[in-house]
């Protein structure tokens, strides 16, 4: 990959009841048109969503996430040099409009932000960890020493 690639990104949010407006971050979308790169990552864990929103439908959420991943992957594939797409999307807003045409729905893109990175897949993971995964309570792992492992 080329060094210092400019990109834009947005956090994807789940709004359980658009009238109420409460939301949780569930994914990140990163777009670098000069590198023909569209990266995305969604949280697969639903404990936080289930604990936050009454009557949260896990199966419907997972189904919709899978549909969004498929739609975004089609766009990413069409951007590649060997693909038949004549012109890549002009902006990340154009991409989110294709995938989220209903701006008042339960899945909403956040504010568009920008950055520069040398490695876009790594940058996507860093953004995902900061914007989404960092908000999940981590369970403390109980480690055993060698003596405890070998004790019957």
C-alpha positions, 0 to 999 in steps of 0.5 A, spaced: 500 500 500 502 507 498 504 511 504 499 516 507 493 515 504 487 520 506 481 516 508 474 518 511 470 514 516 464 514 520 461 510 526 455 506 524 450 507 530 444 502 532 438 507 534 432 502 537 427 507 537 428 513 532 423 517 536 427 516 542 433 517 539 438 513 544 443 510 540 449 505 540 455 504 536 455 498 532 460 499 526 465 503 522 465 504 515 472 507 512 473 509 505 479 511 501 477 513 494 485 514 492 486 507 494 480 504 491 478 501 499 472 500 502 473 497 509 467 496 514 466 492 521 460 491 525 460 488 532 457 481 532 456 481 540 449 483 542 449 483 550 450 490 550 444 492 545 440 487 549 441 490 556 440 497 553 434 496 549 428 493 551 425 488 547 431 488 542 430 483 537 437 479 536 435 475 530 433 481 526 439 485 528 444 480 526 440 479 519 440 486 518 447 486 519 448 481 514 445 484 509 449 491 510 455 487 510 453 484 503 451 490 500 457 494 502 462 488 500 458 489 493 460 496 493 467 494 495 468 489 490 465 493 484 471 499 486 476 494 484 480 495 478 478 489 474 471 490 476 466 493 471 464 499 475 465 505 471 466 510 477 467 509 484 462 513 489 464 520 490 464 520 497 463 516 504 456 519 504 454 517 497 456 510 500 452 510 506 446 513 502 446 507 498 446 502 504 442 506 508 437 510 504 432 511 510 436 516 514 430 515 520 431 508 520 434 504 526 441 504 523 444 511 522 451 513 519 454 518 524 458 524 523 464 523 517 471 524 520 477 524 516 484 521 517 491 519 514 494 512 514 499 507 511 495 501 512 488 502 511 485 495 514 489 496 520 486 503 521 479 500 520 481 495 526 484 501 530 478 505 529 473 499 530 476 498 537 476 505 539 469 507 537 465 500 538 469 495 542 472 499 547 465 500 550 463 493 551 465 491 558 471 486 558 471 480 562 477 479 567 480 472 565 482 468 571 490 466 569 493 460 573 500 459 574 504 452 572 503 449 579 495 450 578 495 447 571 499 441 573 495 440 580 490 434 579 
